[in-house]
Amino acid sequence: MQFDRKKIKVALFYSSMTKYGTQFLSLVSTMIIARILTPAEIGTFAIASALVMVMSEFRLLGAGNYLVREKELTEDKIRAATGLTMLVSWTLGALIWLLAPSFSGFYNLEQLTVIFRILSISFFFAPFISIPSALLSRKMNFKALFYLKFGTTLTRIVVTVVLVVLGFSYYGLAWGATLAVFVEFLFVLGFGAAYVRFFPGVRGLGKIAAFGIYNSASNLLRRGVVTVPDMIIGKMGTPLDVGLFSRGLGFIQFVSQTLIMGVKPVALPYLANLKNSGGEVAGAYVKASVLIGAIMWPVLAVASVVSLPVIRLFFGDQWDQSAPYASILAGWAMLRVVNAFSSDLFITNGREKVLLFRESCVFVFHAFGIFIAFPLGLLSVAYAFLLAGFADLVLTLFLLSRFTEIGVGRMLWAWRGNFIITLICGVQAFLIYQERIFGTGPTESFIIVCVSLPISWLALLFILKHPLSLELGSVARSLIRKFTIKANTK
C-alpha cells in the first residue's frame, strides 16, 4: 500500500485542521478558565490529571501504533488489539476508582478523590475509541478524524466553561474531560462504525502486547516528562506552586505543540509506508526535522523574549510569575524539537527497545533534576529542565548515529540554516522588546516584534536558500497557477 503525494497533502491538511482547530478552541477556553479559577485551583486539578494521564498511556498498550505500523492487517489482529485494550484499560479504570482515596491521602487533598473517580470513567470507553481512530489513521482518513476530534473538543470546552462559570471549580474541569470522551465515543459510532469491534479476540494478543509494552512504556515516560513536575511539585510544594510552574510549562508546550501537531500524526504512517515500500527513511527524517525546526526554533526563541506580555494577554496578570519559567523552558523546548520525530523513526525501524531506553534516561534526567532543584525554587526547576533537555539532545543524536543511518554531523550540517535564522530573529526580538531600540513602551515594542519578525524570518529563508523556502515557493506557484486557471476560465 503506497500513498501518493496528493494523498499525503490531503492527510496533512486535515490533520492540521484537526490539531489547529482544536488547539484554537482549547486556547479560548483556557483564556476564560484562567481568569475565573485561581492558580491553586488549577494546580489541584493538574495534580490529579497528571497522575491519570500517566496511567492513560498504559490503557492502550500501544495497540493503536501496532495497527498503524503492521504491514499485513487481519481481522484477528484488530480483534486482538481490541481485547488487549479492553483488558488493560478497564483494569486501570477500576484501579483509579478504588485507589482514589489513597492518592488523595498521599497529597493531603481530600477533593482529589472525586476528581480521580470522575476521570476514571473515560477508561471504560477507551477501547472503542482508540482502535477505530488508529484504523482511520492507517487509512490516512484524517477527514473523518477531523470531525471526530473537533466535535469532541468543542463538547469538552463548552461543558467545562459552563460548569466552571457555574462555580464547579476543578470538578468542572474533570466533568468536561469525561463527558467529552463519551461524546467522542458517539462520534466514532457515526464516522468510524465499520472499524468498531465490540467483541475482542485473543489470537495474536501476545505479539501485540510485546510490542505494546515497549511502546506504551516509552509513551508513558515521554508524557511523564511534562507531567512529573505536577506530581513532584505537588508533593514537595503546594497547589499554587504546581499551578504557576504548569502554566509556564503549559504555555511553552502550547506554542511548540501548536506548530508541530499538524504534522506529527502523519509522521508514523508516512515513515512506516516509506519503510515498507523500500524508500529512504533517513533522508525523509532529516528533511522533516529541518523543515519543522525552521518554524519552531525562531518562534520559541521569540516566545522566550516576550513571554510576559503573551502570558498576561492570554491568561491574565495573576499568572505573571509564570513568565520567567516560560522564558527558560522555551530553550528546553528548542532542544527537544531537533529530534521531534525520533520516536516515530525508532518505531518504524523496529527499535522499540532503543526507544524505551532513550525515554527512560530522559525521564530520569528530568525527575532527578526536579527533586534536586525544587528546594532552590521554581526558577531552578526550569534550569534543571534546560539541562535535561540538553542531555536528551546528546543522547538521542548518539542513538540515531548508532542505530540508524543518521550521523551527528549530517544532522548538524542540515540544521545550519536554522541556527542562523533563529539567532538573528532572537536577537532582533530582544533588541526591540527588551532594549526598546525604538524608544517605545512594552506594548508597542511587543506589537513591533509581532509585525516585523515574520518579515525577517521569511526574508532569511529565501536569502539562505533554506529547504523550507523551496516548499513555500512551490506552494505559492501552485496557488498562482490555480488562480490563473480560474481567472482564465471565467
C-alpha positions in Angstrom: 0.0 0.0 0.0 1.5 3.3 -1.1 0.3 6.9 -0.7 1.0 9.4 -3.4 1.9 13.0 -2.7 -1.6 14.2 -3.2 -3.0 11.8 -0.6 -0.2 12.8 1.9 -1.0 16.5 1.3 -4.7 15.9 1.9 -3.8 14.0 5.1 -1.6 16.8 6.3 -4.3 19.3 5.5 -7.0 17.6 7.6 -4.5 16.6 10.3 -3.5 20.3 10.6 -7.1 21.4 10.5 -7.9 19.0 13.3 -5.0 19.9 15.5 -5.0 23.7 14.9 -8.8 23.9 15.1 -9.0 22.0 18.4 -5.9 23.9 19.7 -7.6 27.3 19.0 -10.7 26.2 20.8 -8.7 24.9 23.7 -6.8 28.3 23.9 -10.1 30.2 24.1 -11.4 28.0 26.9 -8.0 28.2 28.7 -8.1 32.0 28.5 -11.6 32.0 30.0 -10.9 29.5 32.7 -7.5 31.0 33.7 -9.4 34.3 34.5 -12.0 32.5 36.6 -10.1 29.9 38.6 -7.1 30.7 40.8 -3.6 29.2 40.2 -4.2 27.0 43.3 -7.5 25.6 41.9 -5.9 24.8 38.5 -2.9 23.3 40.3 -5.2 21.0 42.3 -6.7 19.6 39.1 -3.2 19.4 37.5 -2.1 17.0 40.1 -5.0 14.6 39.5 -4.9 14.9 35.7 -1.1 14.3 35.7 -1.5 11.0 37.5 -4.4 9.9 35.4 -2.6 11.0 32.2 0.4 8.8 33.2 -1.9 5.8 33.7 -3.7 6.5 30.5 -0.6 5.8 28.5 -0.8 2.2 29.5 -4.5 1.8 28.9 -4.0 1.3 25.1 -0.7 -0.6 25.5 0.5 0.5 22.1 -2.3 -1.3 20.2 -3.1 1.7 18.0 0.5 2.2 16.9 0.8 -1.5 16.3 -2.2 -1.4 13.9 -0.7 1.6 12.1 2.7 0.0 11.7 1.7 -3.5 10.8 2.3 -4.4 7.2 -0.4 -7.1 6.8 -3.5 -6.3 8.9 -6.1 -9.0 9.6 -9.4 -9.2 11.4 -7.8 -11.4 14.1 -5.2 -8.7 14.7 -7.8 -6.0 15.0 -9.9 -8.0 17.5 -6.8 -9.0 19.5 -5.9 -5.3 19.7 -9.4 -4.5 20.9 -9.2 -7.3 23.5 -5.9 -6.1 24.8 -7.1 -2.5 25.3 -10.3 -3.7 27.0 -8.3 -5.8 29.5 -5.7 -3.1 30.3 -7.9 0.0 30.1 -10.8 -1.4 32.2 -8.4 -2.7 34.8 -6.7 0.6 35.1 -10.1 2.5 35.3 -11.2 0.2 38.2 -7.9 0.7 40.0 -8.1 4.5 39.7 -11.6 4.4 41.2 -10.6 2.1 44.1 -7.3 3.9 44.9 -8.6 7.4 44.6 -8.8 7.9 48.4 -5.2 6.7 48.8 -4.0 9.1 46.1 -5.8 11.9 47.9 -4.3 11.0 51.2 -0.8 10.9 49.7 -1.2 14.6 48.6 -3.3 15.5 51.6 -6.0 16.9 49.3 -9.4 15.4 50.0 -11.0 16.8 46.9 -8.8 14.7 44.7 -10.9 11.6 45.4 -13.9 12.9 43.5 -11.7 14.2 40.6 -9.9 10.9 40.2 -13.2 9.0 40.1 -14.7 11.3 37.5 -11.6 11.0 35.3 -11.6 7.2 35.7 -14.8 6.9 33.7 -13.1 7.6 30.4 -11.0 4.4 30.7 -14.1 2.3 30.1 -14.7 4.0 26.7 -11.1 4.0 25.5 -11.1 0.6 23.6 -14.0 1.6 21.4 -12.3 4.9 20.5 -8.6 4.2 20.2 -8.9 1.2 17.8 -11.2 2.8 15.2 -9.1 6.0 15.4 -5.9 4.0 14.7 -7.5 2.3 11.7 -8.7 5.6 10.3 -5.2 6.9 10.8 -3.7 3.9 9.0 -6.1 4.6 6.1 -4.9 8.2 6.2 -8.6 9.2 6.6 -7.9 12.3 8.5 -11.0 13.9 7.3 -13.1 11.6 9.4 -10.7 12.2 12.3 -11.2 15.9 11.9 -14.9 15.7 12.5 -14.3 13.3 15.4 -11.7 15.3 17.3 -13.2 18.7 16.5 -16.6 17.7 17.8 -15.1 16.1 20.9 -13.0 19.2 21.7 -15.9 21.6 21.2 -18.0 19.5 23.6 -15.3 19.4 26.3 -14.8 23.2 26.1 -18.5 24.1 26.2 -19.2 21.7 29.2 -16.1 22.8 31.0 -16.6 26.5 30.6 -20.3 26.3 31.6 -19.6 24.3 34.7 -16.6 26.5 35.8 -18.8 29.6 35.3 -21.5 28.0 37.4 -19.0 27.5 40.2 -18.0 23.8 40.0 -14.3 24.8 40.1 -11.9 21.9 39.3 -14.8 19.5 39.3 -16.0 21.3 36.2 -12.6 20.6 34.5 -13.0 16.9 35.4 -16.5 16.5 34.1 -15.7 18.4 30.9 -12.9 16.0 30.1 -15.0 12.9 30.9 -18.2 13.9 29.1 -16.1 14.8 26.0 -14.8 11.2 25.9 -18.4 9.9 25.9 -19.3 12.3 23.0 -16.1 11.1 21.2 -17.5 7.5 21.5 -20.7 8.6 19.9 -18.8 10.3 17.1 -16.8 7.1 16.5 -20.1 5.2 16.0 -21.1 7.9 13.5 -17.8 8.3 11.5 -16.0 5.0 12.0 -18.6 2.4 12.8 -17.1 0.0 10.4 -13.9 0.0 12.5 -15.6 -0.6 15.8 -15.2 -4.1 17.4 -17.3 -4.8 20.5 -16.2 -8.5 20.6 -12.5 -9.0 21.4 -10.2 -11.7 20.2 -7.1 -13.4 21.7 -5.3 -14.8 18.7 -2.0 -12.9 18.3 -2.7 -10.9 21.5 0.8 -11.8 22.9 2.6 -10.3 19.9 0.7 -7.0 20.3 1.3 -7.0 24.0 5.1 -7.5 23.4 5.1 -4.5 21.1 2.8 -2.5 23.3 4.8 -2.9 26.5 7.8 -1.2 25.0 5.6 1.3 23.1 3.4 2.2 26.0 6.3 2.4 28.4 8.0 4.8 26.0 4.9 6.9 25.7 4.4 6.9 29.4 7.9 8.1 30.1 7.7 10.7 27.3 4.4 12.1 28.6 5.8 11.8 32.1 8.5 14.4 31.3 5.8 17.1 31.2 3.5 15.6 33.9 6.1 14.6 36.5 6.6 18.3 37.6 2.9 18.4 38.7 3.3 15.2 40.7 6.6 16.0 42.4 6.0 19.7 43.0 2.5 18.8 44.2 4.1 16.6 46.9 7.1 18.8 47.8 5.3 22.2 47.4 1.7 23.5 47.2 -1.0 23.5 44.6 -0.1 27.2 43.9 3.5 26.1 43.0 2.0 23.5 40.7 -0.3 26.0 39.1 2.4 28.6 38.4 5.0 26.2 37.0 2.5 24.2 35.0 1.2 27.5 33.4 4.8 28.4 32.3 5.4 24.9 31.0 1.9 24.7 29.5 2.5 27.9 27.6 5.7 26.6 26.0 4.0 23.3 25.3 1.1 25.1 23.7 3.5 27.1 21.4 5.6 24.1 20.4 2.7 21.6 20.1 0.6 24.1 18.1 3.4 24.3 15.5 4.1 20.5 15.3 0.8 18.9 15.9 -0.5 19.2 12.3 2.5 17.2 11.1 3.1 14.8 14.0 0.0 12.5 13.4 1.1 11.9 9.8 4.7 11.1 10.6 4.4 7.5 11.8 2.0 6.3 9.0 4.2 8.1 6.4 7.5 6.8 7.7 6.0 3.3 8.1 4.7 3.3 4.5 8.1 4.6 3.2 9.9 1.8 5.1 7.5 -0.9 3.8 7.9 0.4 0.2 11.7 0.5 0.3 12.0 4.3 0.5 14.9 6.3 2.0 13.6 6.8 5.6 16.7 8.5 7.0 16.6 11.3 4.3 12.9 11.9 4.9 13.5 12.1 8.7 16.4 14.7 8.4 14.4 16.8 5.9 11.3 16.8 8.2 13.4 17.7 11.2 15.0 20.7 9.4 11.6 21.9 8.0 9.8 21.8 11.3 12.9 23.3 13.1 12.9 26.3 10.7 9.5 27.2 12.0 9.7 26.2 15.7 13.1 27.4 16.7 12.6 31.1 15.7 9.1 31.1 17.3 10.3 29.6 20.5 13.3 32.0 20.6 10.9 34.9 20.3 8.5 33.4 22.8 11.3 33.3 25.3 11.8 37.0 24.9 8.1 38.1 25.0 6.8 35.5 27.5 5.5 38.1 30.0 3.2 40.1 27.6 1.9 36.9 25.9 1.1 35.2 29.2 -0.6 38.3 30.5 -2.6 38.7 27.3 -3.8 35.1 27.2 -4.3 34.3 30.9 -4.3 37.5 32.9 -1.9 39.2 35.2 -2.4 36.7 38.0 -0.1 34.4 36.1 2.8 36.9 35.7 5.0 34.8 38.0 5.0 32.1 35.3 6.7 34.2 32.7 10.3 33.7 33.9 9.8 29.9 33.9 8.4 30.0 30.4 11.4 32.0 29.1 13.8 29.3 30.3 11.6 26.4 29.3 11.5 27.8 25.7 15.2 26.8 25.4 14.3 23.4 26.7 11.6 23.0 24.0 14.0 24.1 21.3 16.4 21.3 22.2 13.7 18.8 22.1 12.5 20.0 18.7 15.7 18.8 16.9 14.5 15.1 17.3 10.8 15.6 17.4 10.2 12.7 15.1 12.8 10.3 16.6 10.2 8.2 18.4 8.4 7.6 15.1 11.7 6.7 13.4 12.6 4.2 16.1 9.2 2.5 15.9 9.4 2.4 12.1 12.7 0.7 12.2 11.5 -1.8 14.9 13.8 -0.3 17.6 11.2 -0.2 20.4 13.8 -1.3 23.0 16.1 1.5 22.0 13.2 4.0 22.2 12.4 2.7 25.7 16.0 3.1 26.8 16.1 6.7 25.5 12.8 7.6 27.1 13.8 6.0 30.4 17.1 8.0 30.5 15.3 11.3 29.6 12.6 10.8 32.2 15.3 10.2 34.9 17.1 13.3 33.8 14.0 15.4 34.4 12.7 13.8 37.5 16.1 13.8 39.3 16.5 17.4 38.2 13.2 18.4 39.8 14.0 16.7 43.1 17.4 18.4 43.4 16.3 21.8 42.1 12.9 22.4 43.8 14.3 23.3 47.3 16.2 26.1 45.5 12.9 27.5 43.9 10.8 27.0 40.8 13.3 29.0 38.7 15.9 26.4 39.5 13.5 23.7 38.4 13.2 25.5 35.0 17.0 25.5 34.6 17.1 21.8 35.6 14.7 21.2 32.6 17.0 23.1 30.3 20.0 20.9 31.4 17.9 17.7 31.0 16.8 18.9 27.5 20.5 19.2 26.5 21.2 15.7 27.8 18.2 14.4 25.9 19.6 16.0 22.7 23.1 14.5 23.1 21.7 11.0 23.9 19.2 11.0 21.0 21.8 12.1 18.5 24.1 9.3 19.7 21.4 6.7 19.4 20.4 7.8 16.0 24.0 7.6 14.8 24.3 4.1 16.4 21.1 2.5 15.2 20.1 4.4 12.1 21.9 5.9 9.1 21.7 9.4 10.6 25.0 10.7 11.8 25.5 13.6 14.2 27.5 15.5 11.5 24.7 15.1 9.0 22.1 16.5 11.4 24.2 19.5 12.5 25.1 20.4 8.9 21.4 20.1 7.8 20.5 22.4 10.7 23.0 25.1 10.0 20.4 27.4 8.4 18.1 27.0 11.4 20.8 28.2 13.7 21.4 31.3 11.7 17.7 32.2 11.3 17.0 31.6 15.0 20.0 33.7 16.2 19.0 36.7 14.0 15.3 36.5 14.9 16.1 36.1 18.6 18.5 39.0 18.7 16.0 41.2 16.8 13.2 40.4 19.2 15.5 41.0 22.2 16.7 44.4 20.9 13.2 45.5 20.1 11.4 44.3 23.2 14.0 44.3 25.9 16.2 47.2 24.9 13.4 49.3 23.4 15.5 50.5 20.5 12.6 52.4 19.1 12.0 54.2 22.4 8.6 52.7 22.8 6.8 51.1 25.7 6.4 47.4 26.4 3.1 47.1 24.5 4.3 49.0 21.4 7.5 47.0 21.4 5.6 43.8 21.6 3.4 44.8 18.6 6.6 45.7 16.6 8.1 42.3 17.3 4.9 40.6 16.1 4.8 42.6 12.9 8.5 42.7 12.0 9.7 39.2 12.9 7.6 37.2 10.3 9.0 39.5 7.6 12.6 39.0 8.8 12.0 35.2 9.1 10.6 34.9 5.6 13.4 37.0 4.1 16.1 35.0 5.8 14.6 31.7 4.5 15.0 32.9 0.9 18.4 34.7 1.4 19.8 31.5 2.9 18.0 29.3 0.3 16.6 27.2 3.1 14.8 24.0 2.1 11.6 25.5 3.6 11.8 28.4 1.1 11.6 25.8 -1.7 8.5 24.3 -0.2 6.9 27.7 0.3 7.8 28.7 -3.2 6.2 25.5 -4.6 3.0 26.2 -2.7 3.0 29.8 -3.9 3.4 28.8 -7.5 0.7 26.2 -7.2 -1.7 28.8 -5.8 -0.9 31.3 -8.5 -1.5 28.6 -11.2 -4.9 27.8 -9.7 -6.0 31.4 -9.5 -4.7 32.0 -13.1 -6.6 29.0 -14.4 -9.8 30.1 -12.6 -9.4 33.7 -13.9 -8.9 32.4 -17.5 -12.0 30.2 -17.3 -14.3 33.0 -16.3 
